[in-house]
Amino acid sequence: MTESTTEHLARFAASVKYEDIPAPAREYCKDILLDTVACAFAGHLGEETDQIARFAKSLATSTESAVIGGDNLSLAGATLLNGYLITAVTMCDIHRSTLTHVTPEVVPPALLIGERDNVSGRDLLVALAAGFEVTTRVGVGSDYPAVRKRGYHGPGVFGPFGAAAAVGRLRGLSPEAMARAFGLAGSQAGGTFAAWGTPTVKFHQCRGALSGLMAALLAEQNFLATREFLTAKDGGLFNTFSTGGHPEQVTAELGKRWEFEQIALRLWPSASSIQGMNTALFDALDERPFKLKDVKRAHIRLAPTVFNLHGKLSKYKAKFDALISAHYTAAVIIEDHALTLEQFTPVRYDDPVLRNAAASLIDLQPDESLSDVQTVVEIELNDGTKIVKRCNSPRGSADNRLTRAQIESKMRTYAQKRIGKAAIERIIASIWALEDVGSVRDLLQTMRQEVRAAA
């Protein structure tokens, strides 16, 4: 019998070994992991984090699993809360071609099953690679423009598959069981852009993490599920969420070309689609430092899809709006020459100077000649000087990757309020040498909030 697309992908996820993953891909896995942990520490500053934490705690009363930068919760609660922490303050990864945040779904259940079963760092690395690859492969095979046209949001649709792959790999699922895990993951796929503009879009991510965890653990119990969810004619992912998709892209060069290497990281908080604008503005400031008082007009051109999402918030409301507002982000970059979570506190986004600049000084327009995150910035200064910068590949993208020093700096910046310096350095060193880590449980315990920091 011919192997289905789902079964082919499942066989890959169940059987991939450390030696099968090229060294550059393994190293990038580590980059992604440390960046993800940094985002989780930062997520404790999210406006809705306390609400999600209370909800996660209510799911069960056990405390066997670690919350990054927090205390212990149940396996389900910690999976959900860690997933939300990673995405809470809008600075985690993005797979650009599918507009999908991958790490909030894949990393939490992999870390927590790794902690529970006390697996090695090498096994965790393989599981993460499998989870990242499955998520992105399902995404590219879906024909994402058609998925988006129907209003679906990638993390909640594709993420459960990657989470199931990572957990299933750690649990040693057979290819047949992994295929059933994908069937169970697909049965929980969902999340639409009707949630755009609300924190519910972030809930899609953490719910995807929990869905994948449940799918893998239920498949491990020999629960009966379809082994061909992706291309099933009646209700399959590609025929329901898309118009048939491109199943051949799911398996093309699988194990030879690693799609997850296209995942982009974010150096700065703010929406992933305006990272090109951020890059161009910082490039302009590198050429000549200036402040808002020096600017006559800042003309910024974005691709139409990005403009529609982020170019219409010149009169933003509070923190969430500010994080996704290209107007505010541009204004505060120019004024502060920095973009960290300090720029998204009420004292900054409510500053009358910044609100006025966002509404009147920053001119944002769509440009049909631009695509994806391409951006053109023209700064017209009061002395007549014009500074023009174009960005095709933002800092953190596959073609302009963050350095390890930049990722480490991000980690130190956001972890220091939850854990001590010695613990931060242990985490950094352990992730860079993940193959040599004997106990994921020890690594997770290092990430827990320290009593001193909590006080």
Buried (B, 14 or more C-beta within 10 A) or exposed (E): EEBBBBBBBBBBBBBBEEEBBBEEBBBBBBBBBBBBBBBBBBBBBBBBBEEBBEBBBEBBEEBBBBBBBBEBBBBBBBBBBBBBBBBBBBBBBBBBBBBBBBBBBBBBBBBBBBBBEEBBBBBBBBBBBBBBBBBBBBBBBBBBEBBBEEEBBBBBBBBBBBBBBBBBBBBEBBBBBBBBBBBBBBBBBBBBBEBEBEBBBBBBBBBBBBBBBBBBBBBBEEBEBBBBBBBBEEEBBBBBBBBEBBBEBBBBEBEEEBBBBBBBBBBBBBBBBBBBBBBBBBBBBEEEEBEBEBBEEBBBBBBBBBBEBBBEBBEBEEBBBBBBBBBBBBBBBBBBBEBBBBBBEEEBBEBEBBBEBBBEBBBBEBBEEBEBBBBBBBBBBEEEEEBEBBBBBBBBBBEBBBEBEBBBBBBBBBBBEBBEEEBBEBBBEBBBEBBEBEBBBBBBEBBBBBEEBEE
